[in-house]
Amino acid sequence: MTVDHRRQFLREFLRDPFTVAAVAPSSQALANAVVAPVPLTGDPVVVELGPGTGAFTQAIQRRLAGRGHHVAIEINERFADLLAGRFPRVDLAIADARNLREILTVRGLDHADVIVSGLPWAAFTPGRQDDLLAAVTAVLAPHGAFTTFAYAHTRWMPPARRLRHSLGERFEEVVRGRTERANMPPAFVYSCRRPYTPARRATTGLPPHLSWRRPTRTLQVTRPPNR
Ligand SMILES: C[S@@+](CC[C@H](N)C(=O)[O-])C[C@H]1O[C@@H](n2cnc3c(N)ncnc32)[C@H](O)[C@@H]1O
């Protein structure tokens, strides 16, 4: 990542803070953690959401080493221009990641083996978070993996807690990685596997933490004695 890339990232943040939602690109350490599920063999379909200046893109391309199909979906046209020049092998869509299904369909792809997200979840409304996660689980293969990151300092804020809860609702396995302190700001990765599709939910039921309900307390109403 060059100084120019950092400058462009900051410029785009100042232009549109709620879409970029970070002042600097992710570090190499965070990129390595988030792309870990990209297989080192075979021809996987890897989808990247919100590549920005390409911190995760570069790490995915290194792991793929010319194999598979790497689709990157970026909403910001200036980032997309930069990515097109830097990564000619990446199949770039300038679009909202909510249109993931259509973006794959026009490419003749019906699923993704790995989805890597660089999206700023904490900046999204609940509705947008839900739409994006629904789009992810709709195309992720049953054996697939979804990774995303969150900034450590926002983890107790409502949007970050909502994201954690929604991941638990949509995946059988959600593992939180260690905090990468060298990232600016420090961040960690969620690695999610075994998406709950409607069919799977029907056979396995709700995940245990969601089927649990606090027992309701019965209110004792004592009548005053008849006079
Ligand atoms: C926090 S930056 C992360 C950039 C890069 N992945 C990194 O880690 O350095 C968020 C990126 O998501 C993009 N983005 C935000 N909302 C999006 C959406 N709905 N669809 C596609 N990209 C989006 C932004 O333009 C920006 O590039």
Ligand as a Chemical Component Dictionary entry (heavy atoms), coordinates in Angstrom:
data_LIG
# 
_chem_comp.id                   LIG 
_chem_comp.type                 NON-POLYMER 
_chem_comp.pdbx_formal_charge   0 
_chem_comp.three_letter_code    LIG 
# 
loop_
_chem_comp_atom.comp_id 
_chem_comp_atom.atom_id 
_chem_comp_atom.alt_atom_id 
_chem_comp_atom.type_symbol 
_chem_comp_atom.charge 
_chem_comp_atom.model_Cartn_x 
_chem_comp_atom.model_Cartn_y 
_chem_comp_atom.model_Cartn_z 
_chem_comp_atom.pdbx_ordinal 
LIG C1  C1  C 0  -13.861 0.581  5.743  1  
LIG S1  S1  S 1  -13.575 0.717  3.969  2  
LIG C2  C2  C 0  -12.616 -0.796 3.773  3  
LIG C3  C3  C 0  -11.753 -0.792 2.527  4  
LIG C4  C4  C 0  -10.797 -1.981 2.410  5  
LIG N1  N1  N 0  -11.509 -3.248 2.363  6  
LIG C5  C5  C 0  -9.823  -2.005 3.567  7  
LIG O1  O1  O 0  -10.054 -2.792 4.490  8  
LIG O2  O2  O -1 -8.855  -1.242 3.541  9  
LIG C6  C6  C 0  -15.209 0.311  3.348  10 
LIG C7  C7  C 0  -15.306 0.124  1.840  11 
LIG O3  O3  O 0  -16.620 -0.369 1.532  12 
LIG C8  C8  C 0  -17.133 0.367  0.411  13 
LIG N2  N2  N 0  -18.618 0.270  0.511  14 
LIG C9  C9  C 0  -19.423 0.866  1.443  15 
LIG N3  N3  N 0  -20.698 0.509  1.245  16 
LIG C10 C10 C 0  -20.715 -0.334 0.170  17 
LIG C11 C11 C 0  -21.737 -1.057 -0.508 18 
LIG N4  N4  N 0  -23.034 -0.970 -0.123 19 
LIG N5  N5  N 0  -21.402 -1.833 -1.558 20 
LIG C12 C12 C 0  -20.097 -1.927 -1.966 21 
LIG N6  N6  N 0  -19.090 -1.264 -1.363 22 
LIG C13 C13 C 0  -19.380 -0.486 -0.312 23 
LIG C14 C14 C 0  -16.556 1.756  0.594  24 
LIG O4  O4  O 0  -16.601 2.522  -0.608 25 
LIG C15 C15 C 0  -15.129 1.401  1.049  26 
LIG O5  O5  O 0  -14.316 1.125  -0.059 27 
# 
loop_
_chem_comp_bond.comp_id 
_chem_comp_bond.atom_id_1 
_chem_comp_bond.atom_id_2 
_chem_comp_bond.value_order 
_chem_comp_bond.pdbx_ordinal 
LIG C1  S1  SING 1  
LIG S1  C2  SING 2  
LIG S1  C6  SING 3  
LIG C2  C3  SING 4  
LIG C3  C4  SING 5  
LIG C4  N1  SING 6  
LIG C4  C5  SING 7  
LIG C5  O1  DOUB 8  
LIG C5  O2  SING 9  
LIG C6  C7  SING 10 
LIG C7  O3  SING 11 
LIG C7  C15 SING 12 
LIG O3  C8  SING 13 
LIG C8  N2  SING 14 
LIG C8  C14 SING 15 
LIG N2  C9  SING 16 
LIG N2  C13 SING 17 
LIG C9  N3  DOUB 18 
LIG N3  C10 SING 19 
LIG C10 C11 SING 20 
LIG C10 C13 DOUB 21 
LIG C11 N4  SING 22 
LIG C11 N5  DOUB 23 
LIG N5  C12 SING 24 
LIG C12 N6  DOUB 25 
LIG N6  C13 SING 26 
LIG C14 O4  SING 27 
LIG C14 C15 SING 28 
LIG C15 O5  SING 29 
# 
